[in-house]
Amino acid sequence: MEGDPRAWMERIRARDPRGLEALVSCYEGRLLRLATALLGDPGEALDAVQDSFLTVWERIAGFQEGEDPGAWLDAICLNRCRDRLRGRTRRHAQDLPVGLQAPDAPDPQEGAEVRNLILREVAALSEREREAFLLVVVEDLDSVRAGRILGCSAAAVRMALGRARRTLAVRLRGAGIRP
């Protein structure tokens, strides 16, 4: 189905499943990357994305005319991921975000160790700093778009990102890694 995402939202509002199919086709890949980066588990990320589309179907009345459908959907997905993260009792190494890449290292074992250290440090950031870092650095969104998703201003995103980068630089230098 071709068309404008806002038109798809109107079809969903009219309970036309073709609107939802078009929305899924357009946004599923991006949401899956975002959820995987936040959750670190591709299976859990897929569940969060599916929950996000179900939420769109169930809560379409909350979509305001003139609102950006992509930003609204991103915010829903972020909230589904937050719910899942809050539900975890403890974090395992394999649950860390996989959207990040370690610096090139000649020794594969050393590269894996560095990558795991970086991932642990990103996971240890505050929720806002981690989300800003993942949205801007990993997903390559600008601070305005990331702010819409996080429900804050672009300036707040830039501040959180700056804090995240400073924190990561200090922690990685302390571990002998030059960021």
N, C-alpha and C positions, 0 to 999 in steps of 0.2 A: 504494500500500500504506500503510495507516494503521498506527500503532503507535509504540512506544517505540524510540528509536535503539539501546538496548541489545538489544532483541529482534532488530533488523536485524543487529546484530553476531553474534548467535547463529546467525542464518540463514546469514550469510557463513561462519561457522565450520563449518557443516554443508554448505558448498559450494553453497548455494542462491543463484543469481544474482539472484533477486528481492530479497534482502536488500541486495545491492550497489546495485541499481537504486533502492531506496528511499533509501539513504544518499546516492547521487549527487543524487537529486531534492531532498533536503533541504539539503545542504551545498554543492553546486557553486557557487552564486552567491557565497556568502560567501568561499569559498576562491579563486575567481577574482578578487575584489576584492583580497584579501590578496596573492595572487601578482602581480597587476598593479602594486600599490603597491610591492612589493619589487623586482620585475624591470624595470618600466617598459615592457615590451613585451607587448602583449596576446596575441600568438601564442605567445611563449615562456611566458607565464603559463598559457595553456591547456594547453600541454604539461606544465608542472609539476603542474597540477591533475590531469590524466589520469594522470600518473606516480604521484601521491599515491593515487588510487583503486586503481590497480594494486598499489601497495605494500600497501594495506589487504587486498586479496584474497590476496596472496602471504604476508603476515606476520600474518595474523589471530591466530595463536598468541601473538603478543606483546601482544595486547589483554587486559588483566586485568579480571576480573569486578569490577564496581563502579566502574570507571574511566569518566570522562566521554568518550563517543565523539567528541563535537565537539572537545574539547581534544586528544584523541589524534590526530584527523585534522588539526587545525590544526598540531600539532607535526610531523607527517609532511610536510605541505605546506611548512612553513617550512624543513625540512631539504632538501627537493627544490629549493627556491629558493636556499638557501645553496650547494648543489652547483652549480647553474647559474651563480651569481655567481662562485664560485671558478674556474669553467672559462673565464671571460672573460679575454682577455689585456689588453684595455684598454676603458675605458668611453667611450661616445660620448654626446653631449648627448641624443640621442633615446632612450637607454637609461635615462634618469633616471626615478624614480617619477612616475607621472602622477596619482596619487590626491590630490595636493596642489593647492590653488588659490592663486593669487597674490592679494594684496590688490586691491581695486577700484582701477583707475587710469583716468583720463579718456582717455588716449591708448592705443589698443590695442597699439601697438608698445612703448610704455613698460611696459605691463602684461606683455607677453610677456617682456621683458628681466628684469623683476623676478621673474617666475615662474621663469624659467630660472636666475637667480641663487639663488633659494631652493632649487630642486631640486638644484642643484650642491652647495650647502652641506649639505643633508640627506644627499645621497649621500656626502659627505666625512666624515660622522660615523663613529665606530667602529661595528662591526657591532652590538653590543649596544645602543648608544644609538639607532642608526637603527631597529632592529627595535622597540625599546620605543616610540619616537616614532610609528612607523607604526601599530603595534597600538593604542596608546592614543589618539593624536590623530586619525589618519586613519580607522582602523577603529572607533573609539569603544568599545574594550573597557575594562573596568575592570582595575586592576593585578593583581588576583587571577587573572583569566582569562589575561591576558597573561603572567603568571608561569608558569602551567601550560604555556602554549605554549612559552615560552622555556626552561623547565626550571629556573626560579629562583623565589625568593620574591617576593611582592608588594612588599616593601620594596626589594628589588634593582631591580625594575622602576621604582619611583618614583625611586630614586636615579639610574638610567640616564636616565630621562626628564628629571629636573632638570638633569643634566649636559648633555643634548642641548639643552634650552631655553636654558640659560645660554650654551652655545657658539654656538648659532644667533643669539641676541640680540647677542652681541659681534661676530660676523662680519658680521651684517646692518647693525648700526650703523656698523661700519667701512666698509661699502660705501654709506653714506648712506641706508639704509632703516630706518625706525623700525618695529620688530617689534610 
